[in-house]
Structure formats: structure tokens, C-alpha cells
Amino acid sequence: MQKTALLLLAFAAALTACDDKPKTAPAQQSSAREDNPLLKYQDETVNKAKKQIDAGVQQTQQQLDAVDKQ
């Protein structure tokens, strides 16, 4: 039982030691995203789709509000 507990503690300590991420990772990711044309195209496409979906939701909400007023 003690061996299992010590093994679990050692494993947890090893995981927390390996889990530290560098604080510069988000900056590297954003610059890599700007440099990669496929990721840039993906972001543009996602933003365009999001705008269209939001416009559709807004139009539907306006129609529902108009029906509620009647």
C-alpha cells in the first residue's frame, strides 16, 4: 500500500514538473499563425462564417420579435 502511494506521489510530482509551459508560447503561436497562409485562410473563413451566422441569428430574432408583437 505504501509503495503504491509513493509511486502515485512520484508520478504526480513528475507530471507537475513536466507540465510547466514557457510563458512565450502564446506569442510564438500567434506569429506562427500569421506566417502560415493556411491558418490565416482558416481564420478568415471562420470569421466570415461567424459573421454570416450572427447575421442570420439576428434576422431570426427580429422576425421572432415581430411575431411576438402581433
Contacts in CASP RR format, 6 or more apart in sequence:
PFRMAT RR
TARGET T0000
AUTHOR 0000-0000-0000
METHOD contacts of the structure
MODEL  1
MQKTALLLLAFAAALTACDDKPKTAPAQQSSAREDNPLLKYQDETVNKAK
KQIDAGVQQTQQQLDAVDKQ
32 39 0 8 1.000
33 39 0 8 1.000
33 40 0 8 1.000
33 43 0 8 1.000
34 40 0 8 1.000
END
